[in-house]
Amino acid sequence: MDIFDKLKSGEPVDMMSAEYRPAIDELHRADHALFRLNHAEPYTQEWTEALDNLFDGHGHSGLAIMTPCQIDFPKQLTVGKHVFINHSFTAMSIGGVTLEDNVQIGPHVTIVTDNHDFDNRYVLKCRGVRVCRNAWIGANVTIMPGVTVGENSVVAGGAVVTKDVPANTVVGGNPAKVIKELKA
């Protein structure tokens, strides 16, 4: 199991260990790619090449993304078809983020998959995030590690999502709670 699979599995990983070195290398690679993407004129050849470079040539064909954005581990981000991400998106995706088909993400959304051990803060404990088909994430939402946002659900602007969101619901608040059910 390589370091990225280990991180996705939720096993504790010491960031000071030699096994973590490939993650540091990928973080640096992604940081350079993000700089190029965030400074390129949108929808030009330079921008498209920068986006390809960010995803290392795979995994973004269904993605429409507004810059600037910050994705620390783009290889840990899986994107479905017809996904739209508005500007100022932050994905701390080391533990794995999946955005299924037709997901829409508003501006200033943060998705977090990593956490640290309370006793040794150099130890990462990751839990992936899944945003299911047709979900809509409103502006200024924060989604915490381990959360699944259910199919056809809506997360209201400003919500902090700490628990799974049921399919076909609207959630909002801090912490997010079900506000209403939607017709399936």
N, C-alpha and C positions, 0 to 999 in steps of 0.2 A: 504494500500500500504506500503510495507516494504521499508527500506532505499535504497536498491539496485534498486528496481523498480522506486523509486522516482528519483534517480540519472540518470537512463536510460531515464526517461521521460523528463529530462532537467529542472525540477523544481530546483530552487535555494536551496542549502543545506548548512547550517552553520556548519562548521567542529568543532566548539566549543560547539555545542549543544549536549544534551544527546542522541538525536535520531541518531547521527552520530557514536556512540560508537560501534555498530556492524561492521561498516566499518573499524574502527581502529583494532578491533579484527581480522577481516579477513585479513587485511594488514599484521599484525604480523604473522598469521598462514601461509600465502603465503610466507612471507620472510624466515621463517624457512624451508619450503618445497623447496624453490628455492636454499637455501644454500646446502641442501642435494643433490638436482639434479645437481647443478653446480659443485659439488665436487665428484660426483660418477663416476666410470669408465663407459664410454658410453656403452649402450646396454647390460649391465649386469642385473642380477636380482635386485641388489641394485638400479640401475638407473631406471629400469622399475617401481619399487615400489615407488621411489621418484617422478616419473612423475605422477603415480596414485595419490599419496598424494597431489601433487600440484593441480591437478584438482579435488581433493576430490572424486576420484573414478568414475568420469563421464566426458564425453565431449572431449576426446582426442584420440579416437580409430583410427581415420583417420590421425593422426598427426605424421609426422617425423620432429623432431626438433634437431638442433645441439646446444650444449651448448658452452659457457655460454649464458644464456638468463635472461631477467628481465621482469616479468609479475606481476604487482602489485596486480591485482584483477582477478585471473584466472577464478573465477566463473562467471565473466562478459565477458568472451571470449568464443564464440561459434565457433567450428571448424567443417568444412565439411569433406568429404572423400578425401583422397589423397592430403593432404596439406603438403607442405614442407616449413620449416622455417630454414634458414641458421643461423650461429652463430651470437652472439651479437645483438639479437633481443630485443627491448624494447617495451613493450606495457603498456601504462598508460590507462588501460582498464576499469576504474571505471564507465564510461558512456556507456559501451557496445561496443565490437568489434565482428564483424561477419566475418569469413573467410570461404567463400563458397567452394564447391568442386573444386579440382584441382588448387588451388591457390599456387603460388610459390613466396617465399619471399627471397630476397638476403641478404647478410650479412650487419650488421650495420643499419638495418631499425628500425625506430621509428614510432609508431602509438600513437597518443595522443587524448584522448577523453575529458579531463577536462580542464577547464579554470577557472579563478577567477574573481569575481566582481571587477571593478575598484575602487569602493568606500569602499568596505569591502573585503579585500583579503582573509578572512577566509570563505567567501561564494563561494562554488563551483557552476559552471554552466557547466553542461556536455552535450555533443552531441556525439552520437554514430558514429562509423565508420563501413562501410560495404565494403568488398572487394569481388566483384562478381566472379562467376565461370570463371575459366581459366585465371584469371588475373595474370600477372607477375610483381612483384615489384622488381626493380633493387637495386643494392647495394647503401647504404648510403641515402636512400630515407626517407623523413619525411612526414607523412600524418597527417594533422591537424584535429581538432574536426569537426564533422558533414559531412565529406566527404564520398561520395560513389564512389568507383573505379569500372567502368563499366565492364561488361562481355567481356572477350577476350582482354582486354586492356593491354598495357605495359606502365609502368612508368619507364622512363630512370633513370639510376644511378645519384644520387646527387640531384634529383628533390625535391622541397618542394611543396607539394600538398595542396592547400588552398581551392580549389573548386572542385566540382564533375568532374570526368573524364568520358567522353562519352564512351559507349561501342565501341569496335572495333577501338580504336585509340591508338596512341603512344603519350605520353606527356612527356615533359622534361623542365628543367629550374627552376628558382626561381623568381616569382611563376611559377608553371608548366603551360605550354600552349600546345595545340595540335600541334604536329609536323607533323603527317600524319595520314591518315585513313587506316585501315587494311580491307582486304576482310572479309566479314562476313562468 
